[in-house]
């Protein structure tokens, strides 16, 4: 009985965080993109460097995957500007975003607190 109350409160807080502030999802997607590039393309410094009924967790993960895919070109151009990437190589890196986000959130998806 107490567990049900805790679960309901956690769901309420997660919904409020994800519905009203997507920054954690954006950061998750950006971090996933960096991992994909680092694990499969280059690392920073190789050439140059910088760097309810609704399932809110799933929506956030989906958003993070989309952001990861969009951020891959930025990470590669910042971390390794002298390397030229073909469309098929870009697509291959983007295909790794979903698995990377899944690895980063795991089964116990917990959001960072401000």
MARDO-617775 format. One record per atom (N, C-alpha, C, O): residue in one letter; chain; atom name; x, y, z. Coordinates in Angstrom, 3 decimals. Atoms other than C-alpha are relative to their C-alpha. Example, Ala and Ser with C-alpha at 12.3 -4.5 7.8 and 13.67 -1.06 7.14 Angstrom:
residues 2
(r "a" "A" "N" (0.890 -1.190 0.000)) (r "a" "A" "CA" (12.300 -4.500 7.800)) (r "a" "A" "C" (0.900 1.200 0.000)) (r "a" "A" "O" (1.936 1.181 0.665)) (r "s" "A" "N" (-0.820 -1.190 -0.060)) (r "s" "A" "CA" (13.670 -1.060 7.140)) (r "s" "A" "C" (-0.770 1.090 0.730)) (r "s" "A" "O" (-0.261 2.198 0.899)) 
END
This chain:
residues 114
(r "x" "A" "N" (0.822 -1.191 0.000)) (r "x" "A" "CA" (0.000 0.000 0.000)) (r "x" "A" "C" (0.870 1.260 0.000)) (r "x" "A" "O" (0.623 2.196 -0.760)) (r "x" "A" "N" (-0.909 -1.150 -0.055)) (r "x" "A" "CA" (2.791 2.419 0.910)) (r "x" "A" "C" (0.775 0.118 -1.310)) (r "x" "A" "O" (1.043 1.222 -1.785)) (r "x" "A" "N" (-0.741 0.008 1.267)) (r "x" "A" "CA" (4.665 1.381 -2.245)) (r "x" "A" "C" (-0.826 0.649 -1.103)) (r "x" "A" "O" (-0.278 1.364 -1.942)) (r "x" "A" "N" (0.875 -0.607 1.005)) (r "x" "A" "CA" (1.666 2.402 -4.366)) (r "x" "A" "C" (-0.001 1.517 0.125)) (r "x" "A" "O" (0.007 2.226 -0.881)) (r "x" "A" "N" (-0.031 -1.440 -0.226)) (r "x" "A" "CA" (1.687 5.853 -2.791)) (r "x" "A" "C" (1.314 0.604 -0.460)) (r "x" "A" "O" (1.332 1.683 -1.050)) (r "x" "A" "N" (-1.317 -0.464 0.430)) (r "x" "A" "CA" (5.419 6.230 -3.412)) (r "x" "A" "C" (0.078 0.003 -1.521)) (r "x" "A" "O" (0.524 0.983 -2.118)) (r "x" "A" "N" (-0.027 0.088 1.460)) (r "x" "A" "CA" (5.092 5.047 -7.026)) (r "x" "A" "C" (-0.827 1.112 -0.637)) (r "x" "A" "O" (-0.414 1.701 -1.636)) (r "x" "A" "N" (0.858 -1.057 0.539)) (r "x" "A" "CA" (2.253 7.501 -7.632)) (r "x" "A" "C" (0.678 1.361 0.115)) (r "x" "A" "O" (0.605 2.174 -0.807)) (r "x" "A" "N" (-0.694 -1.269 -0.194)) (r "x" "A" "CA" (4.281 10.379 -6.200)) (r "x" "A" "C" (1.186 0.136 -0.957)) (r "x" "A" "O" (1.406 1.210 -1.516)) (r "x" "A" "N" (-1.126 -0.015 0.938)) (r "x" "A" "CA" (7.353 9.461 -8.287)) (r "x" "A" "C" (-0.505 0.293 -1.407)) (r "x" "A" "O" (0.074 1.110 -2.122)) (r "x" "A" "N" (0.569 -0.234 1.334)) (r "x" "A" "CA" (5.205 9.324 -11.421)) (r "x" "A" "C" (-0.458 1.445 -0.151)) (r "x" "A" "O" (-0.259 2.048 -1.206)) (r "x" "A" "N" (0.463 -1.393 0.029)) (r "x" "A" "CA" (3.683 12.717 -10.576)) (r "x" "A" "C" (1.184 0.957 -0.176)) (r "x" "A" "O" (1.116 1.893 -0.973)) (r "x" "A" "N" (-1.186 -0.864 0.086)) (r "x" "A" "CA" (7.128 14.302 -10.099)) (r "x" "A" "C" (0.662 -0.138 -1.363)) (r "x" "A" "O" (1.036 0.863 -1.974)) (r "x" "A" "N" (-0.609 0.210 1.321)) (r "x" "A" "CA" (8.550 12.717 -13.268)) (r "x" "A" "C" (-0.802 0.698 -1.082)) (r "x" "A" "O" (-0.228 1.336 -1.964)) (r "x" "A" "N" (0.851 -0.633 1.001)) (r "x" "A" "CA" (5.581 13.936 -15.294)) (r "x" "A" "C" (0.195 1.518 0.035)) (r "x" "A" "O" (0.339 2.155 -1.008)) (r "x" "A" "N" (-0.168 -1.448 -0.126)) (r "x" "A" "CA" (5.947 17.466 -13.942)) (r "x" "A" "C" (1.356 0.436 -0.550)) (r "x" "A" "O" (1.451 1.439 -1.257)) (r "x" "A" "N" (-1.349 -0.362 0.480)) (r "x" "A" "CA" (9.694 17.511 -14.647)) (r "x" "A" "C" (0.094 -0.102 -1.515)) (r "x" "A" "O" (0.642 0.788 -2.165)) (r "x" "A" "N" (-0.173 0.232 1.434)) (r "x" "A" "CA" (9.440 16.120 -18.149)) (r "x" "A" "C" (-0.960 0.811 -0.844)) (r "x" "A" "O" (-0.618 1.218 -1.955)) (r "x" "A" "N" (0.982 -0.750 0.773)) (r "x" "A" "CA" (6.311 17.919 -19.260)) (r "x" "A" "C" (0.338 1.484 -0.011)) (r "x" "A" "O" (0.128 2.164 -1.016)) (r "x" "A" "N" (-0.233 -1.432 -0.129)) (r "x" "A" "CA" (7.406 21.342 -18.024)) (r "x" "A" "C" (1.434 0.411 -0.298)) (r "x" "A" "O" (1.693 1.582 -0.575)) (r "x" "A" "N" (-1.406 -0.343 0.222)) (r "x" "A" "CA" (11.193 21.144 -18.491)) (r "x" "A" "C" (0.688 -1.155 -0.714)) (r "x" "A" "O" (0.973 -2.191 -0.114)) (r "x" "A" "N" (-0.603 1.069 0.796)) (r "x" "A" "CA" (12.744 19.111 -21.282)) (r "x" "A" "C" (1.523 0.033 0.043)) (r "x" "A" "O" (2.164 -0.742 -0.667)) (r "x" "A" "N" (-1.455 -0.163 0.018)) (r "x" "A" "CA" (16.319 20.174 -20.453)) (r "x" "A" "C" (0.740 -1.291 0.339)) (r "x" "A" "O" (1.813 -1.546 -0.209)) (r "x" "A" "N" (-0.671 1.253 -0.332)) (r "x" "A" "CA" (17.176 16.814 -18.892)) (r "x" "A" "C" (0.009 -0.943 -1.198)) (r "x" "A" "O" (0.979 -1.667 -1.422)) (r "x" "A" "N" (0.058 0.836 1.201)) (r "x" "A" "CA" (16.046 15.051 -22.055)) (r "x" "A" "C" (0.999 0.499 -1.039)) (r "x" "A" "O" (1.656 -0.299 -1.707)) (r "x" "A" "N" (-0.960 -0.590 0.933)) (r "x" "A" "CA" (18.117 17.439 -24.160)) (r "x" "A" "C" (1.416 -0.381 0.417)) (r "x" "A" "O" (2.215 -0.810 -0.415)) (r "x" "A" "N" (-1.335 0.358 -0.491)) (r "x" "A" "CA" (21.179 16.852 -21.977)) (r "x" "A" "C" (0.280 -1.485 -0.195)) (r "x" "A" "O" (1.399 -1.866 -0.537)) (r "x" "A" "N" (-0.159 1.442 0.209)) (r "x" "A" "CA" (20.618 13.094 -22.167)) (r "x" "A" "C" (0.326 -0.285 -1.465)) (r "x" "A" "O" (1.221 -1.076 -1.763)) (r "x" "A" "N" (-0.259 0.183 1.427)) (r "x" "A" "CA" (20.483 13.263 -25.959)) (r "x" "A" "C" (1.380 0.496 -0.390)) (r "x" "A" "O" (2.079 -0.166 -1.157)) (r "x" "A" "N" (-1.330 -0.533 0.296)) (r "x" "A" "CA" (23.597 15.450 -26.129)) (r "x" "A" "C" (1.092 -0.934 0.515)) (r "x" "A" "O" (2.066 -1.206 -0.188)) (r "x" "A" "N" (-0.991 0.904 -0.569)) (r "x" "A" "CA" (25.517 13.131 -23.837)) (r "x" "A" "C" (0.066 -1.308 -0.780)) (r "x" "A" "O" (1.151 -1.848 -0.995)) (r "x" "A" "N" (0.017 1.230 0.795)) (r "x" "A" "CA" (24.417 10.085 -25.834)) (r "x" "A" "C" (0.737 0.202 -1.320)) (r "x" "A" "O" (1.486 -0.674 -1.753)) (r "x" "A" "N" (-0.692 -0.301 1.258)) (r "x" "A" "CA" (25.636 11.742 -29.055)) (r "x" "A" "C" (1.510 0.016 0.221)) (r "x" "A" "O" (2.264 -0.517 -0.593)) (r "x" "A" "N" (-1.427 -0.041 -0.282)) (r "x" "A" "CA" (29.011 12.401 -27.465)) (r "x" "A" "C" (0.566 -1.397 0.214)) (r "x" "A" "O" (1.666 -1.700 -0.248)) (r "x" "A" "N" (-0.450 1.382 -0.194)) (r "x" "A" "CA" (29.276 8.762 -26.352)) (r "x" "A" "C" (0.087 -0.745 -1.329)) (r "x" "A" "O" (1.057 -1.462 -1.575)) (r "x" "A" "N" (-0.001 0.679 1.291)) (r "x" "A" "CA" (28.361 7.501 -29.826)) (r "x" "A" "C" (1.213 0.425 -0.815)) (r "x" "A" "O" (1.901 -0.419 -1.389)) (r "x" "A" "N" (-1.149 -0.501 0.762)) (r "x" "A" "CA" (30.989 9.723 -31.458)) (r "x" "A" "C" (1.304 -0.505 0.618)) (r "x" "A" "O" (2.194 -0.964 -0.098)) (r "x" "A" "N" (-1.220 0.403 -0.681)) (r "x" "A" "CA" (33.624 8.899 -28.838)) (r "x" "A" "C" (0.271 -1.497 -0.192)) (r "x" "A" "O" (1.415 -1.896 -0.409)) (r "x" "A" "N" (-0.170 1.443 0.115)) (r "x" "A" "CA" (33.031 5.143 -29.066)) (r "x" "A" "C" (0.186 -0.474 -1.440)) (r "x" "A" "O" (0.713 -1.563 -1.667)) (r "x" "A" "N" (0.038 0.504 1.361)) (r "x" "A" "CA" (32.751 4.974 -32.845)) (r "x" "A" "C" (0.640 0.888 -1.062)) (r "x" "A" "O" (0.757 0.483 -2.219)) (r "x" "A" "N" (-0.514 -0.904 1.031)) (r "x" "A" "CA" (34.322 7.977 -34.555)) (r "x" "A" "C" (1.309 0.653 0.423)) (r "x" "A" "O" (2.338 0.441 -0.220)) (r "x" "A" "N" (-1.212 -0.657 -0.499)) (r "x" "A" "CA" (36.822 10.067 -32.575)) (r "x" "A" "C" (-0.247 0.462 1.419)) (r "x" "A" "O" (-1.373 0.412 1.916)) (r "x" "A" "N" (0.133 -0.537 -1.343)) (r "x" "A" "CA" (37.503 11.518 -29.164)) (r "x" "A" "C" (0.368 1.480 -0.022)) (r "x" "A" "O" (1.066 1.924 -0.933)) (r "x" "A" "N" (-0.362 -1.417 -0.014)) (r "x" "A" "CA" (37.781 15.176 -28.198)) (r "x" "A" "C" (1.522 0.114 0.083)) (r "x" "A" "O" (2.173 -0.595 0.850)) (r "x" "A" "N" (-1.435 -0.184 -0.006)) (r "x" "A" "CA" (41.275 16.362 -28.898)) (r "x" "A" "C" (0.708 -0.750 -1.118)) (r "x" "A" "O" (1.902 -0.538 -1.326)) (r "x" "A" "N" (-0.624 0.678 1.130)) (r "x" "A" "CA" (41.901 14.047 -31.888)) (r "x" "A" "C" (0.526 1.031 -0.991)) (r "x" "A" "O" (1.647 0.916 -1.486)) (r "x" "A" "N" (-0.397 -1.063 0.918)) (r "x" "A" "CA" (42.002 17.150 -34.082)) (r "x" "A" "C" (-0.142 1.367 0.661)) (r "x" "A" "O" (0.706 2.243 0.488)) (r "x" "A" "N" (0.290 -1.245 -0.721)) (r "x" "A" "CA" (40.505 19.933 -31.951)) (r "x" "A" "C" (-1.026 -0.344 1.045)) (r "x" "A" "O" (-1.593 -1.435 0.994)) (r "x" "A" "N" (0.939 0.421 -1.023)) (r "x" "A" "CA" (38.274 20.040 -28.940)) (r "x" "A" "C" (-0.916 1.065 0.530)) (r "x" "A" "O" (-0.543 2.234 0.625)) (r "x" "A" "N" (1.029 -0.735 -0.728)) (r "x" "A" "CA" (35.100 21.426 -27.330)) (r "x" "A" "C" (-0.986 -1.038 0.566)) (r "x" "A" "O" (-0.824 -2.258 0.595)) (r "x" "A" "N" (1.053 1.049 -0.231)) (r "x" "A" "CA" (32.320 19.838 -26.219)) (r "x" "A" "C" (-1.621 0.150 0.451)) (r "x" "A" "O" (-2.319 -0.854 0.587)) (r "x" "A" "N" (1.459 0.112 0.395)) (r "x" "A" "CA" (-0.622 9.053 -15.920)) (r "x" "A" "C" (-0.210 -1.046 -1.055)) (r "x" "A" "O" (0.165 -2.191 -0.805)) (r "x" "A" "N" (0.033 0.953 1.089)) (r "x" "A" "CA" (-1.405 7.317 -19.178)) (r "x" "A" "C" (1.186 0.256 -0.916)) (r "x" "A" "O" (1.588 -0.607 -1.696)) (r "x" "A" "N" (-1.138 -0.343 0.824)) (r "x" "A" "CA" (1.443 9.061 -20.812)) (r "x" "A" "C" (1.252 -0.554 0.646)) (r "x" "A" "O" (1.473 -0.377 1.844)) (r "x" "A" "N" (-1.258 0.543 -0.500)) (r "x" "A" "CA" (4.771 7.294 -20.459)) (r "x" "A" "C" (1.077 1.067 -0.198)) (r "x" "A" "O" (1.721 1.123 -1.245)) (r "x" "A" "N" (-0.920 -1.123 0.100)) (r "x" "A" "CA" (6.958 10.330 -19.738)) (r "x" "A" "C" (1.428 -0.459 -0.160)) (r "x" "A" "O" (2.223 0.199 -0.830)) (r "x" "A" "N" (-1.342 0.541 0.153)) (r "x" "A" "CA" (10.068 8.195 -19.437)) (r "x" "A" "C" (0.264 -0.351 -1.464)) (r "x" "A" "O" (1.309 -0.017 -2.022)) (r "x" "A" "N" (-0.154 0.397 1.398)) (r "x" "A" "CA" (9.526 6.774 -22.897)) (r "x" "A" "C" (0.069 1.221 -0.915)) (r "x" "A" "O" (0.875 1.263 -1.844)) (r "x" "A" "N" (-0.048 -1.222 0.806)) (r "x" "A" "CA" (8.797 10.205 -24.351)) (r "x" "A" "C" (1.351 0.690 0.131)) (r "x" "A" "O" (1.894 1.184 -0.857)) (r "x" "A" "N" (-1.297 -0.630 -0.226)) (r "x" "A" "CA" (11.984 11.563 -22.795)) (r "x" "A" "C" (1.100 -0.787 -0.711)) (r "x" "A" "O" (1.980 -0.197 -1.336)) (r "x" "A" "N" (-0.991 0.819 0.690)) (r "x" "A" "CA" (14.028 8.645 -24.104)) (r "x" "A" "C" (-0.087 0.211 -1.502)) (r "x" "A" "O" (0.939 0.343 -2.169)) (r "x" "A" "N" (0.172 -0.237 1.437)) (r "x" "A" "CA" (12.552 9.125 -27.586)) (r "x" "A" "C" (0.564 1.358 -0.400)) (r "x" "A" "O" (1.220 1.492 -1.433)) (r "x" "A" "N" (-0.511 -1.346 0.266)) (r "x" "A" "CA" (13.365 12.827 -27.423)) (r "x" "A" "C" (1.527 -0.004 0.044)) (r "x" "A" "O" (2.175 0.611 -0.802)) (r "x" "A" "N" (-1.456 0.066 -0.130)) (r "x" "A" "CA" (16.916 12.071 -26.273)) (r "x" "A" "C" (0.624 -0.683 -1.215)) (r "x" "A" "O" (1.684 -0.263 -1.679)) (r "x" "A" "N" (-0.512 0.688 1.193)) (r "x" "A" "CA" (17.415 9.659 -29.197)) (r "x" "A" "C" (-0.011 0.956 -1.188)) (r "x" "A" "O" (0.963 1.029 -1.937)) (r "x" "A" "N" (0.103 -0.959 1.108)) (r "x" "A" "CA" (16.217 12.298 -31.664)) (r "x" "A" "C" (1.066 1.090 0.128)) (r "x" "A" "O" (1.701 1.463 -0.859)) (r "x" "A" "N" (-1.014 -1.032 -0.232)) (r "x" "A" "CA" (18.486 14.920 -30.098)) (r "x" "A" "C" (1.391 -0.563 -0.263)) (r "x" "A" "O" (2.226 0.099 -0.881)) (r "x" "A" "N" (-1.288 0.648 0.237)) (r "x" "A" "CA" (21.410 12.509 -30.138)) (r "x" "A" "C" (0.294 -0.057 -1.496)) (r "x" "A" "O" (1.390 0.299 -1.930)) (r "x" "A" "N" (-0.190 0.116 1.445)) (r "x" "A" "CA" (20.924 11.893 -33.863)) (r "x" "A" "C" (0.325 1.359 -0.627)) (r "x" "A" "O" (1.168 1.455 -1.519)) (r "x" "A" "N" (-0.229 -1.335 0.537)) (r "x" "A" "CA" (20.808 15.621 -34.556)) (r "x" "A" "C" (1.304 0.621 0.461)) (r "x" "A" "O" (1.855 1.486 -0.220)) (r "x" "A" "N" (-1.212 -0.581 -0.581)) (r "x" "A" "CA" (23.822 16.394 -32.373)) (r "x" "A" "C" (1.273 -0.673 -0.508)) (r "x" "A" "O" (2.360 -0.112 -0.371)) (r "x" "A" "N" (-1.176 0.732 0.509)) (r "x" "A" "CA" (26.154 13.804 -33.969)) (r "x" "A" "C" (0.845 0.875 -0.939)) (r "x" "A" "O" (2.059 0.941 -0.748)) (r "x" "A" "N" (-0.836 -0.819 0.884)) (r "x" "A" "CA" (27.250 16.176 -36.800)) (r "x" "A" "C" (0.748 1.119 0.738)) (r "x" "A" "O" (1.883 1.438 0.385)) (r "x" "A" "N" (-0.655 -1.051 -0.774)) (r "x" "A" "CA" (28.032 18.935 -34.283)) (r "x" "A" "C" (1.187 -0.559 0.766)) (r "x" "A" "O" (2.268 0.029 0.759)) (r "x" "A" "N" (-1.084 0.605 -0.786)) (r "x" "A" "CA" (30.104 16.641 -32.071)) (r "x" "A" "C" (1.160 -0.381 -0.916)) (r "x" "A" "O" (2.317 -0.108 -0.596)) (r "x" "A" "N" (-1.085 0.425 0.891)) (r "x" "A" "CA" (32.050 15.209 -35.007)) (r "x" "A" "C" (0.751 1.197 -0.568)) (r "x" "A" "O" (1.975 1.149 -0.693)) (r "x" "A" "N" (-0.696 -1.165 0.572)) (r "x" "A" "CA" (32.797 18.634 -36.491)) (r "x" "A" "C" (0.810 0.752 1.050)) (r "x" "A" "O" (1.838 1.346 0.724)) (r "x" "A" "N" (-0.748 -0.664 -1.065)) (r "x" "A" "CA" (33.905 20.034 -33.109)) (r "x" "A" "C" (1.198 -0.831 0.454)) (r "x" "A" "O" (2.274 -0.289 0.706)) (r "x" "A" "N" (-1.040 0.860 -0.532)) (r "x" "A" "CA" (35.955 17.031 -32.019)) (r "x" "A" "C" (1.031 -0.415 -1.048)) (r "x" "A" "O" (2.193 -0.642 -0.711)) (r "x" "A" "N" (-0.915 0.477 1.033)) (r "x" "A" "CA" (37.500 16.040 -35.342)) (r "x" "A" "C" (-0.302 0.699 -1.325)) (r "x" "A" "O" (-0.776 0.071 -2.272)) (r "x" "A" "N" (0.369 -0.788 1.169)) (r "x" "A" "CA" (37.107 18.831 -37.895)) (r "x" "A" "C" (0.734 -0.394 -1.287)) (r "x" "A" "O" (0.262 -0.080 -2.379)) (r "x" "A" "N" (-0.727 0.371 1.214)) (r "x" "A" "CA" (39.694 17.397 -40.288)) (r "x" "A" "C" (-0.494 -1.314 -0.602)) (r "x" "A" "O" (-0.078 -1.684 -1.700)) (r "x" "A" "N" (0.544 1.253 0.535)) (r "x" "A" "CA" (37.781 14.125 -40.723)) (r "x" "A" "C" (-1.273 0.301 -0.785)) (r "x" "A" "O" (-2.136 1.050 -0.328)) (r "x" "A" "N" (1.204 -0.145 0.821)) (r "x" "A" "CA" (35.202 13.980 -43.508)) (r "x" "A" "C" (-0.866 -1.234 0.186)) (r "x" "A" "O" (-0.384 -2.364 0.110)) (r "x" "A" "N" (0.923 1.098 -0.255)) (r "x" "A" "CA" (32.132 11.879 -42.824)) (r "x" "A" "C" (-0.958 -0.153 -1.171)) (r "x" "A" "O" (-1.551 0.820 -1.636)) (r "x" "A" "N" (0.969 0.264 1.061)) (r "x" "A" "CA" (30.063 10.235 -45.524)) (r "x" "A" "C" (-1.399 -0.089 0.591)) (r "x" "A" "O" (-1.566 -0.214 1.804)) (r "x" "A" "N" (1.389 0.117 -0.452)) (r "x" "A" "CA" (26.288 10.095 -45.336)) (r "x" "A" "C" (-0.245 -1.352 0.661)) (r "x" "A" "O" (-0.946 -1.427 1.671)) (r "x" "A" "N" (0.211 1.331 -0.581)) (r "x" "A" "CA" (26.395 6.353 -44.646)) (r "x" "A" "C" (0.691 -0.115 1.363)) (r "x" "A" "O" (0.171 -0.776 2.261)) (r "x" "A" "N" (-0.663 0.008 -1.306)) (r "x" "A" "CA" (28.912 6.864 -41.814)) (r "x" "A" "C" (-0.827 0.778 1.024)) (r "x" "A" "O" (-0.982 0.337 2.163)) (r "x" "A" "N" (0.858 -0.784 -0.886)) (r "x" "A" "CA" (26.696 9.582 -40.308)) (r "x" "A" "C" (-1.219 -0.818 0.406)) (r "x" "A" "O" (-1.581 -0.872 1.581)) (r "x" "A" "N" (1.178 0.825 -0.286)) (r "x" "A" "CA" (23.682 7.313 -40.586)) (r "x" "A" "C" (0.350 -1.140 0.952)) (r "x" "A" "O" (-0.432 -1.468 1.844)) (r "x" "A" "N" (-0.433 1.083 -0.889)) (r "x" "A" "CA" (25.632 4.491 -38.932)) (r "x" "A" "C" (0.172 0.468 1.433)) (r "x" "A" "O" (-0.216 -0.232 2.369)) (r "x" "A" "N" (-0.147 -0.549 -1.345)) (r "x" "A" "CA" (26.538 6.700 -35.974)) (r "x" "A" "C" (-1.362 0.328 0.602)) (r "x" "A" "O" (-1.618 0.039 1.771)) (r "x" "A" "N" (1.336 -0.352 -0.496)) (r "x" "A" "CA" (22.977 7.979 -35.675)) (r "x" "A" "C" (-0.784 -1.248 0.400)) (r "x" "A" "O" (-1.589 -1.202 1.330)) (r "x" "A" "N" (0.687 1.250 -0.346)) (r "x" "A" "CA" (21.737 4.371 -35.624)) (r "x" "A" "C" (0.398 -0.513 1.377)) (r "x" "A" "O" (-0.311 -1.343 1.946)) (r "x" "A" "N" (-0.473 0.446 -1.312)) (r "x" "A" "CA" (23.713 3.879 -32.389)) (r "x" "A" "C" (-0.610 0.802 1.153)) (r "x" "A" "O" (-0.444 0.436 2.316)) (r "x" "A" "N" (0.542 -0.875 -1.050)) (r "x" "A" "CA" (21.869 6.627 -30.498)) (r "x" "A" "C" (-0.999 -0.705 0.910)) (r "x" "A" "O" (-0.938 -0.538 2.129)) (r "x" "A" "N" (1.012 0.646 -0.834)) (r "x" "A" "CA" (18.953 4.501 -29.308)) (r "x" "A" "C" (0.645 -0.933 1.019)) (r "x" "A" "O" (0.294 -0.906 2.198)) (r "x" "A" "N" (-0.671 0.901 -0.937)) (r "x" "A" "CA" (21.219 1.835 -27.809)) (r "x" "A" "C" (0.780 0.773 1.054)) (r "x" "A" "O" (0.818 0.373 2.218)) (r "x" "A" "N" (-0.782 -0.788 -0.950)) (r "x" "A" "CA" (23.405 4.507 -26.210)) (r "x" "A" "C" (-0.906 0.632 1.056)) (r "x" "A" "O" (-0.577 0.609 2.242)) (r "x" "A" "N" (0.940 -0.579 -0.970)) (r "x" "A" "CA" (20.434 6.274 -24.594)) (r "x" "A" "C" (-0.488 -1.092 0.944)) (r "x" "A" "O" (-0.563 -0.879 2.154)) (r "x" "A" "N" (0.450 1.110 -0.849)) (r "x" "A" "CA" (19.167 2.908 -23.344)) (r "x" "A" "C" (1.060 -0.381 1.027)) (r "x" "A" "O" (0.739 -0.633 2.188)) (r "x" "A" "N" (-1.092 0.321 -0.935)) (r "x" "A" "CA" (22.583 2.163 -21.805)) (r "x" "A" "C" (0.094 1.051 1.101)) (r "x" "A" "O" (0.350 0.730 2.262)) (r "x" "A" "N" (-0.175 -1.098 -0.953)) (r "x" "A" "CA" (22.645 5.556 -20.126)) (r "x" "A" "C" (-1.128 0.092 1.010)) (r "x" "A" "O" (-0.902 0.521 2.141)) (r "x" "A" "N" (1.119 -0.109 -0.932)) (r "x" "A" "CA" (19.193 5.367 -18.561)) (r "x" "A" "C" (-0.290 -1.309 0.708)) (r "x" "A" "O" (-0.790 -1.296 1.833)) (r "x" "A" "N" (0.228 1.291 -0.625)) (r "x" "A" "CA" (18.970 1.650 -17.847)) (r "x" "A" "C" (-1.448 -0.207 0.399)) (r "x" "A" "O" (-2.347 0.498 -0.061)) (r "x" "A" "N" (1.351 0.307 -0.464)) (r "x" "A" "CA" (15.964 0.164 -16.127)) (r "x" "A" "C" (-0.464 0.950 1.095)) (r "x" "A" "O" (-1.663 1.171 1.266)) (r "x" "A" "N" (0.332 -0.904 -1.108)) (r "x" "A" "CA" (16.111 2.576 -13.188)) (r "x" "A" "C" (0.217 1.440 -0.434)) (r "x" "A" "O" (1.142 2.109 0.026)) (r "x" "A" "N" (-0.115 -1.329 0.588)) (r "x" "A" "CA" (15.589 5.805 -15.092)) (r "x" "A" "C" (-0.264 1.041 1.072)) (r "x" "A" "O" (-1.401 1.202 1.516)) (r "x" "A" "N" (0.115 -1.015 -1.049)) (r "x" "A" "CA" (16.258 8.575 -12.550)) (r "x" "A" "C" (0.504 1.315 -0.588)) (r "x" "A" "O" (1.559 1.354 -1.222)) (r "x" "A" "N" (-0.371 -1.289 0.519)) (r "x" "A" "CA" (16.390 12.234 -13.451)) (r "x" "A" "C" (0.851 0.760 0.985)) (r "x" "A" "O" (0.693 0.634 2.199)) (r "x" "A" "N" (-0.860 -0.836 -0.839)) (r "x" "A" "CA" (19.017 14.631 -12.176)) (r "x" "A" "C" (-0.845 1.074 0.667)) (r "x" "A" "O" (-1.826 1.554 0.100)) (r "x" "A" "N" (0.718 -1.065 -0.694)) (r "x" "A" "CA" (17.844 17.134 -9.624)) (r "x" "A" "C" (0.797 1.273 -0.130)) (r "x" "A" "O" (2.028 1.250 -0.139)) (r "x" "A" "N" (-0.640 -1.323 0.114)) (r "x" "A" "CA" (18.579 20.845 -9.968)) (r "x" "A" "C" (0.680 0.364 1.293)) (r "x" "A" "O" (1.274 1.437 1.398)) 
END
